[in-house]
């Protein structure tokens, strides 16, 4: 799960000079790291030694300046593919990452999905590295009732923050989520929330098992620190295991996983149509849920 820092160390000065990479690293840890650290012990360590003392999800990466522009502009990129209709009642779309625009793009895209009681949606989160935690929670709110608990977040030195769904929860179609080892962070949070409330079936292979919330903090023009700033737990206090989320239906191979997901949606549609026909045969009125 990612929080984007906008040029964390840019513009800072120590004794009238820009901080060195090591100084910027220490400042970032002092300000944002979820664990308590003896800062005095870091003063004599090298950059590599300091990073080695952080948790397994934190890392320092050397990047090209263009990569920093991508991190700062995450909210500008389109992350939702167009909706592909696999039949009159089965829609497929992919979310590549969770950015600032993802929710509005998804809402707009889903407008093309027929509002039909027996329809289904295949949501592809394979190789989605995550992104904004807020986005994952807002996406969950599109499919869950208002007021439903979405879990709790704990950051450094802060009380736990509890989150509830503030969305409309108006989407009612069956959802099947495709996952794999590349599904990580807040993408795992979304998939886990859907399964927690029996709102979706997970198909594919186990996810990455990245259980922390991180900030992407540019330290200078060529280095970004991905630092753990908090941890997120589901409503019952559990978290994504280090081994990842296990799918309800384990299927290797991209094509095979998609075929399995489509079969699940088609079988659901057939049963739904059968129930509708039975109700109509009894003279009952079938009410469409939107």
MOSUL-V311491 format. One record per helix or strand of 2 or more residues. SS is the DSSP state (~ for helix, > for strand). FROM is the first residue (numbers start at 1). TO is the last residue. Records with the same first field share a line. If there is no record, write none. Layout:
SS=FROM-TO ; FROM-TO
This chain:
>=2-4 ; 59-62 ; 84-85 ; 90-95 ; 120-124 ; 131-132 ; 149-155 ; 161-164 ; 174-179 ; 200-204 ; 212-218 ; 223-233 ; 249-250
~=21-32 ; 39-42 ; 47-52 ; 65-72 ; 74-76 ; 102-110 ; 133-141 ; 186-196 ; 254-281
